[in-house]
Amino acid sequence: MLLYLHIPFCRSKCDYCSFFSIPNPAAADLDAYLGALEAEIALWGTRLDQTGVQRPISSVYIGGGTPSLLSLAQLERVTTALSRSFRLAPSLEWSMEANPDSAADLEFLRGLLTLGVNRLSLGLQSLDNAMLEVLGRRHQAAQGVRVVDMARKAGFGNISVDLIWGLPGQRALEWLRELETVVKLEPQHISCYGLTLEEQTPLAQHEAAGRVLLPPESEQAKMFLHGAELLEASGYLQYEISNFSRMGFICRHNQGYWQSQGYLGLGAGAVSTLGGMRWENPKNLQVYAEQVHQGSIGGSSTALSPADKAKELVMLSLRTTQGLDLQAYQRLTGQNFLGQHHSLVQVLRQNDLIRVHSGLLRLTRSGMLVSNTILERFLQEIPDNLPNNEKHPPIPTASKP
């Protein structure tokens, strides 16, 4: 089972960010939140034990917000609570997100390793100071480079860096030069996300007002295609649309999401999917804490329909380079995927956007470039009246206040 913990605090909100986060929190708010999080961890440990659903946790991911905003003492409260309430697998992958401006401290990084964190995900986003300013990031490019080196000196053997391409005014050549610089830093994992303008974010408003201009689609296509080629030529295997890794360093946590494994989300705003049920914790610190202490957290779960599960299987699988297991789809739905989507599959194959081989249907790299359109078409053709061919273990229900 996968475990995600949300730390919804940051020093300031980035101009492109639409995630639930609270900038510049007061010390009392941090302390109160950690108390609620410890209580939720204990609550779910007891619930899962009582129903027999408790399985070894194969992956823990601490995300945000900015988890590196917490001190080592505060993080120790979280790690201690997890160790007390859950069975952690010996081969546990323990990831934590960190920003260069809040993690550039050798003793802090060594302390993370002592607490059990063995995979560090650093939010560099760009190595161009002008681009970092456009994004509203607090750090400079040199800080990003320095913290990667510092993490390695601290003892981390599994370092991931996040980058964003398709930034306002960016050219393909600039992006490729940036990737060349990142490759020289020798991280084990690189995530490259195309910029998405989310409604109500400052960057989306700047674009709408004409204050910033995104690169044309042809330039963005070059960034994606040539960037992937550069990374693979440098020894990074593309295993998902936006993710590349050295051999043996695929992010097991995110891979679990793409393989539709069950996951429990803890913290305000965190989402969970277990046993065919899904729920989201409140995005309000006071309401979240009240529900935790009343024992009602998780009480708003809804059942995923067979069609929901089929659509998620297709959507998540086709983001990976392995692709969709056609037999798995048939076991889940009782339907033949190729027959169900015969005309669309034929057109996509003729245009070299998908390939079908050894029982797997996957997007080509050109297909990945237009993946949103392809996925939308596939999902539209999945009927809503699919049979329920799955059985799930019981999921503990929340007590009502």
VOGU-3710 file (C-alpha; in Angstrom, 3 decimals, decimal comma):
1> mllylhipfc> 0,000/0,000/0,000  1,158/3,550/-0,724  1,076/6,317/1,857  0,994/10,040/1,021  1,294/12,854/3,571  0,435/16,426/2,666  2,253/19,341/4,279  0,170/22,314/3,074  2,586/25,101/3,961  5,094/27,142/1,974
11> rskcdycsff> 7,020/30,373/2,363  5,177/31,951/-0,552  2,824/30,766/-3,285  4,391/30,287/-6,721  2,616/32,068/-9,573  1,771/28,813/-11,412  0,702/26,744/-8,391  -2,895/25,601/-7,950  -2,232/23,012/-5,213  -3,727/23,446/-1,759
21> sipnpaaadl> -1,106/25,316/0,243  -0,941/28,094/2,817  1,893/30,624/2,555  3,890/31,894/5,527  2,133/29,929/8,317  2,310/30,975/11,969  4,231/28,704/14,343  1,020/27,900/16,222  -0,686/26,793/12,983  2,209/24,461/12,167
31> daylgaleae> 2,121/22,915/15,637  -1,656/22,459/15,592  -1,512/20,891/12,141  1,171/18,417/13,137  -0,914/17,435/16,156  -3,900/16,722/13,909  -1,701/14,819/11,454  -0,286/12,644/14,243  -3,840/11,910/15,402  -4,962/11,003/11,868
41> ialwgtrldq> -1,989/8,673/11,446  -2,892/6,876/14,698  -6,582/6,749/13,748  -5,945/5,109/10,381  -3,415/2,698/11,834  -6,102/1,467/14,236  -8,826/1,352/11,573  -6,763/-0,691/9,153  -5,634/-3,096/11,885  -9,223/-3,681/13,012
51> tgvqrpissv> -10,424/-4,617/9,540  -7,410/-6,670/8,522  -6,715/-4,323/5,622  -3,356/-3,232/7,085  -0,621/-4,214/4,659  3,055/-3,311/4,717  3,592/0,233/3,454  5,812/-0,038/0,371  6,187/3,694/-0,198  5,836/6,895/1,801
61> yigggtpsll> 5,734/10,236/0,007  5,761/13,544/1,883  4,585/16,290/-0,449  3,188/19,764/-0,319  3,384/22,680/-0,161  6,969/22,618/1,011  7,739/19,790/3,458  11,320/21,079/3,847  9,795/24,111/5,580  9,458/21,880/8,670
71> slaqlervtt> 12,332/21,504/11,105  13,944/18,118/11,754  12,193/17,983/15,127  8,816/18,583/13,485  9,497/15,981/10,801  10,532/13,521/13,499  7,072/13,845/15,035  5,634/12,662/11,713  8,098/9,824/11,115  7,733/8,553/14,678
81> alsrsfrlap> 3,940/8,525/14,382  4,151/6,573/11,110  6,505/3,983/12,583  4,173/3,444/15,536  0,975/3,059/13,529  1,936/1,326/10,268  3,940/-1,684/9,209  6,694/-0,241/7,064  8,259/-2,618/4,529  12,015/-3,235/4,946
91> slewsmeanp> 12,562/-2,055/1,367  10,501/1,087/1,922  10,949/3,963/-0,525  10,590/7,146/1,517  10,414/10,288/-0,627  10,222/13,891/0,451  9,833/17,041/-1,606  12,171/19,935/-0,869  12,861/23,396/-2,263  16,382/24,787/-2,751
101> dsaadleflr> 15,682/27,819/-0,549  14,636/25,711/2,466  16,822/22,600/2,139  20,268/24,041/1,446  21,690/22,917/4,774  24,002/19,929/5,072  22,961/19,014/8,621  19,285/19,225/7,711  19,812/16,878/4,762  21,799/14,429/6,888
111> glltlgvnrl> 19,021/14,582/9,440  16,463/13,559/6,821  18,452/10,408/6,110  18,572/9,634/9,818  14,783/9,956/9,999  14,388/7,411/7,194  13,938/9,593/4,119  15,941/7,879/1,349  14,705/9,673/-1,773  14,842/13,452/-2,166
121> slglqsldna> 12,737/15,282/-4,767  14,121/18,774/-5,374  11,953/21,436/-6,996  14,480/23,184/-9,224  11,859/23,987/-11,924  14,392/25,998/-13,968  18,087/26,919/-14,112  17,320/30,320/-15,636  16,956/33,137/-13,098  14,617/35,092/-15,387
131> mlevlgrrhq> 12,335/32,080/-15,715  12,418/31,463/-11,962  11,258/35,037/-11,456  8,391/34,539/-13,922  7,339/31,429/-11,995  7,477/33,262/-8,665  10,147/30,947/-7,226  12,124/32,112/-4,202  15,489/30,601/-5,129  18,158/31,402/-7,711
141> aaqgvrvvdm> 19,498/28,922/-10,240  22,846/28,659/-8,435  21,028/27,585/-5,259  19,366/24,769/-7,158  22,683/23,473/-8,446  24,254/23,806/-5,008  21,524/21,883/-3,173  21,842/18,903/-5,543  25,552/18,726/-4,743  24,849/19,208/-1,051
151> arkagfgnis> 22,280/16,373/-1,003  24,827/14,051/-2,544  27,452/15,069/0,033  24,900/14,434/2,778  24,618/10,829/1,600  21,534/10,733/-0,620  21,897/8,103/-3,328  18,483/8,711/-4,862  17,984/12,334/-5,918  15,212/13,521/-8,225
161> vdliwglpgq> 14,894/16,989/-9,725  11,736/18,643/-11,057  11,870/20,896/-14,117  9,219/22,769/-16,103  9,396/23,348/-19,866  7,264/25,499/-22,161  7,843/28,590/-20,015  6,968/32,086/-21,269  9,473/33,199/-23,888  11,434/29,951/-23,715
171> ralewlrele> 12,999/28,487/-26,863  13,729/24,823/-27,533  17,475/25,421/-27,683  17,418/27,046/-24,240  15,513/24,076/-22,807  17,961/21,574/-24,291  20,930/23,487/-22,870  19,243/23,463/-19,480  18,775/19,694/-19,680  22,456/19,295/-20,584
181> tvvklepqhi> 23,376/21,202/-17,425  21,031/19,103/-15,292  22,436/15,863/-16,701  25,901/16,985/-15,565  24,532/17,180/-12,003  23,911/13,400/-12,295  20,587/13,066/-10,453  19,119/9,570/-10,464  15,709/10,814/-11,610  14,443/13,782/-13,643
191> scygltleeq> 10,817/14,913/-13,916  10,044/17,272/-16,819  6,585/18,801/-16,764  5,104/20,931/-19,514  3,764/24,179/-18,062  0,010/24,048/-17,508  -1,761/27,325/-16,835  -4,313/26,681/-14,100  -7,297/28,988/-13,752  -7,085/31,716/-11,126
201> tplaqheaag> -3,300/31,457/-10,777  -1,306/34,683/-11,234  0,593/33,253/-14,205  -2,643/32,352/-16,010  -3,907/35,879/-15,385  -0,657/37,357/-16,711  -0,983/35,255/-19,870  -4,625/36,243/-20,353  -3,684/39,911/-20,020  -0,893/39,532/-22,566
211> rvllppeseq> 1,885/40,257/-20,063  3,573/36,912/-20,807  3,565/34,868/-23,987  3,894/31,066/-24,095  6,046/29,434/-26,793  4,174/28,374/-29,955  3,034/24,729/-30,137  5,733/23,892/-32,695  8,432/25,093/-30,283  6,890/23,180/-27,385
221> akmflhgael> 6,797/20,031/-29,516  10,544/20,387/-30,119  11,114/20,767/-26,380  9,262/17,555/-25,582  10,565/15,377/-28,408  14,174/16,546/-28,500  14,330/16,800/-24,718  13,291/13,163/-24,343  15,855/12,132/-26,944  18,611/14,025/-25,133
231> leasgylqye> 17,761/12,451/-21,783  17,590/8,917/-23,148  20,912/9,428/-24,952  22,303/10,468/-21,553  21,161/7,251/-19,869  17,764/8,301/-18,523  14,939/5,904/-19,395  11,580/7,522/-20,094  9,066/5,419/-18,163  6,186/7,900/-18,088
241> isnfsrmgfi> 5,279/10,958/-20,154  7,035/13,376/-17,797  9,481/11,102/-15,952  12,959/9,772/-16,671  15,270/7,722/-14,490  18,544/5,890/-14,352  18,174/2,112/-14,336  16,755/1,007/-10,987  15,585/4,458/-9,877  11,997/4,630/-11,134
251> crhnqgywqs> 9,868/6,416/-8,516  8,045/3,461/-6,970  5,436/5,679/-5,355  4,293/7,349/-8,566  4,554/4,058/-10,420  2,112/2,658/-7,861  -0,381/5,400/-8,762  -0,035/4,611/-12,478  -0,546/0,909/-11,750  -3,770/1,694/-9,831
261> qgylglgaga> -2,428/0,487/-6,485  -4,338/1,479/-3,366  -3,117/4,564/-1,544  -3,964/6,356/1,685  -3,634/10,131/1,789  -3,123/11,827/5,145  -3,311/15,536/5,884  -5,542/18,405/4,814  -6,538/18,135/1,154  -5,045/14,647/0,710
271> vstlggmrwe> -6,913/12,147/-1,487  -7,236/8,398/-0,825  -8,280/5,463/-2,998  -8,664/2,125/-1,215  -10,868/-0,870/-1,940  -12,755/0,806/-4,753  -13,585/3,828/-2,556  -12,269/7,380/-2,851  -12,338/10,345/-0,502  -10,649/13,710/-0,038
281> npknlqvyae> -9,784/15,356/3,252  -11,050/18,919/3,812  -8,935/21,765/2,402  -9,506/23,773/5,544  -7,177/23,313/8,506  -9,826/23,846/11,171  -12,387/21,551/9,549  -9,698/18,943/8,898  -8,571/18,980/12,553  -12,168/18,806/13,808
291> qvhqgsiggs> -12,927/15,753/11,654  -9,746/14,017/12,791  -10,438/14,561/16,500  -14,114/13,578/16,071  -13,108/10,400/14,239  -15,162/11,324/11,173  -12,277/11,901/8,750  -12,742/9,838/5,600  -16,491/9,636/6,112  -17,310/11,256/2,773
301> stalspadka> -16,039/8,374/0,641  -17,730/7,443/-2,624  -17,600/4,173/-4,536  -15,862/4,135/-7,892  -18,127/2,695/-10,575  -16,844/-0,003/-12,972  -16,694/2,685/-15,670  -14,672/4,952/-13,360  -12,165/2,161/-12,753  -11,898/1,338/-16,445
311> kelvmlslrt> -11,317/4,968/-17,382  -8,668/5,374/-14,702  -6,907/2,196/-15,832  -6,742/3,533/-19,397  -5,790/7,074/-18,410  -3,046/6,056/-15,976  -1,618/3,145/-17,970  -1,298/5,131/-21,178  0,807/7,747/-19,397  3,496/5,077/-18,988
321> tqgldlqayq> 5,814/3,769/-21,672  4,693/0,222/-20,855  1,149/1,109/-21,837  -2,212/-0,551/-21,286  -2,328/-4,272/-20,547  -5,200/-5,386/-22,780  -5,864/-8,542/-20,754  -6,041/-6,511/-17,542  -8,645/-4,275/-19,182  -10,668/-7,309/-20,256
331> rltgqnflgq> -10,496/-8,849/-16,763  -11,715/-5,591/-15,247  -14,480/-4,802/-17,740  -15,336/-7,990/-19,596  -14,726/-5,988/-22,792  -12,192/-6,283/-25,608  -10,451/-2,899/-25,745  -9,325/-3,179/-29,363  -12,802/-4,184/-30,450  -14,442/-1,513/-28,319
341> hhslvqvlrq> -12,292/1,208/-29,902  -11,657/-0,395/-33,298  -12,003/2,698/-35,515  -10,036/5,000/-33,232  -7,252/2,425/-32,756  -6,974/2,006/-36,521  -6,616/5,750/-37,132  -4,064/6,181/-34,345  -1,970/3,265/-35,609  -1,989/4,599/-39,145
351> ndlirvhsgl> -0,641/7,921/-37,856  2,011/6,226/-35,695  0,520/7,619/-32,496  0,041/4,225/-30,811  1,550/0,758/-31,086  0,077/-2,609/-30,138  2,519/-5,390/-29,338  2,605/-8,423/-27,010  -0,798/-7,639/-25,495  0,082/-4,017/-24,710
361> lrltrsgmlv> -1,213/-0,810/-26,269  1,069/2,171/-25,765  1,511/5,683/-27,028  4,488/6,440/-29,241  6,523/9,502/-28,304  4,556/11,471/-30,919  1,396/10,109/-29,324  2,555/11,290/-25,911  2,837/14,779/-27,316  -0,929/14,781/-27,950
371> sntilerflq> -1,817/12,387/-25,132  -4,586/14,554/-23,679  -6,529/14,461/-26,953  -6,022/10,709/-27,415  -7,032/9,904/-23,852  -10,118/12,083/-24,102  -11,248/10,171/-27,188  -10,683/6,771/-25,572  -12,499/7,753/-22,383  -15,493/9,068/-24,335
381> eipdnlpnne> -15,937/5,651/-25,940  -15,964/3,652/-22,672  -19,617/2,870/-21,811  -21,064/3,784/-18,421  -22,829/0,440/-17,902  -19,832/-1,857/-17,458  -20,192/-4,933/-15,192  -18,518/-5,027/-11,780  -15,886/-7,773/-11,993  -13,818/-6,770/-8,943
391> khppiptask> -13,955/-7,774/-5,297  -12,344/-5,623/-2,626  -11,413/-6,126/1,021  -13,483/-4,139/3,521  -12,529/-0,533/4,095  -12,983/0,879/7,612  -15,769/3,416/7,865  -15,424/6,642/9,775  -17,554/7,161/12,839  -19,948/10,060/12,624
401> p> -19,540/13,050/14,962
//
